Amino acid sequence: IRDMDQTKRIALAHFRVGETDGVSLEMNKWRLALEKIGHKCFYIAGCKGTSNAFVIPELDFRCEEEKKICHNCYVKISDYKDEAELQKVIEERAQLIADKMGKIVEENQIDVIVPNNVLCLGLSIPIGLAFMKLIEKYQLKTICHHHDFFWEREKYANPTCQFVKDVLEKIFPPTNPLVSHCVINTPAKED
């Protein structure tokens, strides 16, 4: 992102913030560094832990609906009659999440969004799709901060259906001119 020398309103986003997991700790480091050079930062997450954040409960990968969808994406389609029904549920949930994030983006005049480990791991297909809908609708400059990739985890490397496989290949991580990528280590950069 070429014009980061101008003050930006930046949303750091993840499934959760303000906890002791590695992603929450990395996000805090980024927030402190970005604010030190004059940017205004916000957190968007499914749960806020000890941090001040905009909370969208559907972003929490630990909620029952997310667990059910994840099981059907990676273990067995058992809660939906077929792949088409699973796809419909995922797309509806993605739109709901994108709409909620869009409201935060509009109300807070967000210039840049930094999804943390959201568009690489494949943990949540609806959340990944929601971020891409948001990025494209608002033409948001995006820095994806990647920690883990789906192909590094056996659980996510073998989806149950073609729809999930296609989404993983398309947006985990995404190829989009609005999106820049940052990885936490050299081997991940080479992937």
C-alpha positions, -999 to +999 in steps of 0.1 A: +000+000+000+018+030-014+004+059+005+008+047+041+028+079+049-006+097+051-026+091+083-050+062+078-079+047+097-070+010+100-091-019+111-072-049+124-096-079+122-096-115+135-119-141+150-109-128+184-087-101+200-075-092+235-065-128+244-032-145+248-031-164+215-004-156+190-026-137+166-041-114+193-005-107+205+007-099+170-023-077+163-015-057+194+021-052+182+008-039+149-017-016+166+010-001+188+035+003+158+008+018+135-004+042+162+031+053+170+035+066+134+002+084+135-025+060+123-058+055+140-065+018+147-096-002+154-102-038+162-130-059+146-135-094+160-159-121+171-150-115+207-130-088+223-113-104+253-096-076+272-094-052+242-117-024+230-132-038+198-162-037+175-177-071+180-195-091+154-205-124+171-205-143+138-168-137+134-161-159+165-150-193+151-161-209+184-198-201+180-220-232+173-230-222+138-193-218+128-184-251+143-212-268+124-203-252+091-166-261+096-174-297+104-195-299+072-167-283+051-139-305+064-152-337+080-185-347+065-216-330+051-241-342+078-261-312+088-272-302+053-289-323+027-261-317+001-233-295-011-258-270-026-276-265+008-242-260+025-231-235-001-264-216+003-259-214+041-223-203+037-232-176+012-260-162+034-238-161+064-210-145+045-234-117+033-247-112+069-211-108+082-201-086+053-230-063+059-221-059+096-185-052+088-196-028+061-215-008+087-184-005+108-163+005+078-188+032+069-194+046+103-157+048+111-144+058+077-119+029+075-092+033+049-073+000+053-083-034+067-058-059+080-074-094+083-052-115+106-050-152+097-085-150+083-077-153+045-052-181+047-061-208+071-095-218+058-109-221+093-141-203+082-153-203+046-182-178+054-159-154+072-133-155+043-160-149+018-174-120+039-140-103+040-137-106+002-172-091-003-163-063+020-130-056+003-145-056-031-176-036-022-157-008-005-126-011-026-107-013+007-069-014+007-060-046+025-030-061+041-035-098+048-014-108+078-009-145+074+002-169+101-009-203+089-021-217+055-048-243+049-024-266+031-002-267+062-030-283+083-043-317+075-078-308+087-083-280+061-063-296+032-091-321+024-125-304+020-157-324+018-169-308-015-160-290-046-175-256-035-152-255-004-122-266-025-129-239-050-132-212-024-100-223-007-081-221-040-096-187-049-094-167-017-071-185+008-051-164+002-067-141-023-052-127-055-067-092-058-051-059-067-065-043-035-047-070-014-011-070-002+003-099+018+025-102+049+036-134+064+052-141+098+081-162+086+103-168+056+091-204+048+055-191+046+066-163+023+080-189-001+047-208-001 
